[in-house]
Amino acid sequence: MVEPGALELQLMVFSAWAAWGDAMDRLVHHELRASLAALLAVVVSAVVVGLVRGFPSVRIGDRLASSIAALLAFWVLIELLKATRIKWFGEVRDFDAATPVDPETVLPIEDFWHDRPVGLGLLPMMLVPTLVLALFWEPWMCLMPLLWGLEMAAKAARVAHWERKNGRVLWRGRVVSQPWELSWSPVGPRTPARTATEAPPS
């Protein structure tokens, strides 16, 4: 597996906190929960900053618009590279390197939207520093969690695409001390274990 870089290590810390107390978790659900937590942090921060401090007016000229467009183009390029198997960039290599789930493992069954759509454990880690920076330095820092949210949403899309293409479900948290380690199980119900006579159990 590719060794994690600085950004990945930071996201792993966030991920470990967000999944505190959980065993195994579907990777796509984990990334979506983190993305929604980031979006919620942006909304709460913007409301608080707007009520307490207010936002300065911003004039979007040609230079600023060009800078924003260049940053967006660079971000899209990075995300496209992550969707490949290129060394040092591609995350698909990590998905391919996932280990099979032990047939005896009881996988959790979860209704994403009904059970836990937002990573509440991750929310304060995003919200508190964002509010401090936005209230005491630059109000527009309230948009900072949006960067994490976009990154996690993009990763969720890559995971979902890989799962559909390979007919497998990716899981994280199989090893509690290494929650970023990935494993996979086949899509749909698993084949029952066979007995010593090679006949399926009754």
Steps between C-alpha positions, in 0.01 A plus 500: 500500500620852425632675812269785606615857444449804724146577379400135523636480857298807595187349353576172678503682835164656412372162386611318813324757718187493286480121524577483873322204653417341163625166376483461123348763279437523127762731354254683275267567795789621712610750236145622442444552873823697523403709196159582647663588833727745317201656324318533833809665651499755217131580552528535879819707473350731239189561712701569817748729324219682321318566828805587711736675261354525152673455166698768317396582147705328232544629148565218258716641225651327201819416689319338793267311267799369303674389821191315619459332161867394503469354850186308403671365188800390708271330753314315225833384353614364837171317552523346153853381576376342822249301296788327317759239594794740456755454777501772768171640370246227431276376781373213287822316586395504865153371411651219294731408789213453746488158666194272496278509807516183709197283407418470872480877546151634566471814289296792633170578330426870482241728345724797424242779498294360788771388741786752487537725195736752667833429671423678827834397649677691224277810517661669806850439361403702193268750664709623794819605313292640216300721737816619677666600172184654355408701811846626593681519167325474161120452479524313171697225675156357580520344153813302589319170581357509150843395369495187715139435409572513126800270541298243695205518261735443207653199677152360567430525126824316420417227751147457361636478144759237602235296683264498202781409262639216714183364663650547846426709809791680667522510878721685747566432869568127478811565711406738784852636539520569125152623395625606157585139405253388232327169448230386259200272487299389196185689410185319613461211744806289560517135400434276804802317635516136391521204734760223497285308249508800261126547547360839603379505861128446540 
